[in-house]
Amino acid sequence: MSEETYPGFKDALLTKHPIGRLGTPHDIAEMVAWLGSDAAAFTSGSQFAVDGGYLAMPVGVP
């Protein structure tokens, strides 16, 4: 999806993320690296949202 095709789309998407930016491949890689490390050795059966707080936002909040 390009900004030329949908003007303002990226700005609208940014308002939905409390962290104030879109995620990057590096953000995902950091979680994967942590899950593969000894620091996560006692973690099991969990789900982790790497979404900049998007799921924490109440529905209908701009």
CNS distance restraints for C-alpha pairs under 8 A (distance, minus, plus):
assign (resid   1 and name CA) (resid   5 and name CA) 6.99 0.50 0.50
assign (resid   1 and name CA) (resid   6 and name CA) 7.25 0.50 0.50
assign (resid   2 and name CA) (resid   6 and name CA) 6.25 0.50 0.50
assign (resid   3 and name CA) (resid   7 and name CA) 4.99 0.50 0.50
assign (resid   3 and name CA) (resid   8 and name CA) 6.77 0.50 0.50
assign (resid   3 and name CA) (resid   9 and name CA) 6.57 0.50 0.50
assign (resid   3 and name CA) (resid  10 and name CA) 6.99 0.50 0.50
assign (resid   8 and name CA) (resid  12 and name CA) 6.17 0.50 0.50
assign (resid   9 and name CA) (resid  13 and name CA) 6.14 0.50 0.50
assign (resid  10 and name CA) (resid  14 and name CA) 6.17 0.50 0.50
assign (resid  11 and name CA) (resid  15 and name CA) 6.55 0.50 0.50
assign (resid  12 and name CA) (resid  16 and name CA) 7.06 0.50 0.50
assign (resid  13 and name CA) (resid  17 and name CA) 7.18 0.50 0.50
assign (resid  14 and name CA) (resid  20 and name CA) 5.98 0.50 0.50
assign (resid  14 and name CA) (resid  21 and name CA) 5.79 0.50 0.50
assign (resid  14 and name CA) (resid  22 and name CA) 6.50 0.50 0.50
assign (resid  15 and name CA) (resid  20 and name CA) 6.98 0.50 0.50
assign (resid  15 and name CA) (resid  62 and name CA) 6.56 0.50 0.50
assign (resid  16 and name CA) (resid  54 and name CA) 6.46 0.50 0.50
assign (resid  16 and name CA) (resid  57 and name CA) 7.72 0.50 0.50
assign (resid  16 and name CA) (resid  61 and name CA) 7.82 0.50 0.50
assign (resid  16 and name CA) (resid  62 and name CA) 6.41 0.50 0.50
assign (resid  17 and name CA) (resid  21 and name CA) 6.60 0.50 0.50
assign (resid  17 and name CA) (resid  22 and name CA) 7.30 0.50 0.50
assign (resid  17 and name CA) (resid  51 and name CA) 7.85 0.50 0.50
assign (resid  17 and name CA) (resid  52 and name CA) 5.90 0.50 0.50
assign (resid  17 and name CA) (resid  53 and name CA) 6.13 0.50 0.50
assign (resid  17 and name CA) (resid  54 and name CA) 5.06 0.50 0.50
assign (resid  17 and name CA) (resid  57 and name CA) 7.98 0.50 0.50
assign (resid  18 and name CA) (resid  52 and name CA) 6.44 0.50 0.50
assign (resid  18 and name CA) (resid  53 and name CA) 5.65 0.50 0.50
assign (resid  18 and name CA) (resid  54 and name CA) 6.60 0.50 0.50
assign (resid  18 and name CA) (resid  57 and name CA) 7.61 0.50 0.50
assign (resid  19 and name CA) (resid  52 and name CA) 5.26 0.50 0.50
assign (resid  19 and name CA) (resid  53 and name CA) 6.54 0.50 0.50
assign (resid  20 and name CA) (resid  52 and name CA) 7.91 0.50 0.50
assign (resid  21 and name CA) (resid  52 and name CA) 7.65 0.50 0.50
assign (resid  22 and name CA) (resid  52 and name CA) 7.47 0.50 0.50
assign (resid  23 and name CA) (resid  27 and name CA) 6.21 0.50 0.50
assign (resid  23 and name CA) (resid  51 and name CA) 6.80 0.50 0.50
assign (resid  23 and name CA) (resid  52 and name CA) 6.93 0.50 0.50
assign (resid  24 and name CA) (resid  28 and name CA) 6.97 0.50 0.50
assign (resid  25 and name CA) (resid  29 and name CA) 6.19 0.50 0.50
assign (resid  26 and name CA) (resid  30 and name CA) 6.11 0.50 0.50
assign (resid  27 and name CA) (resid  31 and name CA) 6.75 0.50 0.50
assign (resid  27 and name CA) (resid  50 and name CA) 7.30 0.50 0.50
assign (resid  28 and name CA) (resid  32 and name CA) 6.30 0.50 0.50
assign (resid  28 and name CA) (resid  50 and name CA) 6.70 0.50 0.50
assign (resid  29 and name CA) (resid  33 and name CA) 6.00 0.50 0.50
assign (resid  30 and name CA) (resid  34 and name CA) 6.17 0.50 0.50
assign (resid  31 and name CA) (resid  35 and name CA) 6.11 0.50 0.50
assign (resid  31 and name CA) (resid  50 and name CA) 7.56 0.50 0.50
assign (resid  32 and name CA) (resid  36 and name CA) 6.22 0.50 0.50
assign (resid  33 and name CA) (resid  37 and name CA) 6.24 0.50 0.50
assign (resid  34 and name CA) (resid  38 and name CA) 7.94 0.50 0.50
assign (resid  34 and name CA) (resid  39 and name CA) 6.73 0.50 0.50
assign (resid  34 and name CA) (resid  40 and name CA) 6.41 0.50 0.50
assign (resid  35 and name CA) (resid  39 and name CA) 7.58 0.50 0.50
assign (resid  35 and name CA) (resid  40 and name CA) 5.31 0.50 0.50
assign (resid  35 and name CA) (resid  41 and name CA) 7.87 0.50 0.50
assign (resid  36 and name CA) (resid  40 and name CA) 6.97 0.50 0.50
assign (resid  37 and name CA) (resid  41 and name CA) 7.00 0.50 0.50
assign (resid  49 and name CA) (resid  55 and name CA) 7.72 0.50 0.50
assign (resid  51 and name CA) (resid  55 and name CA) 7.16 0.50 0.50
assign (resid  53 and name CA) (resid  57 and name CA) 6.83 0.50 0.50
assign (resid  57 and name CA) (resid  61 and name CA) 6.92 0.50 0.50
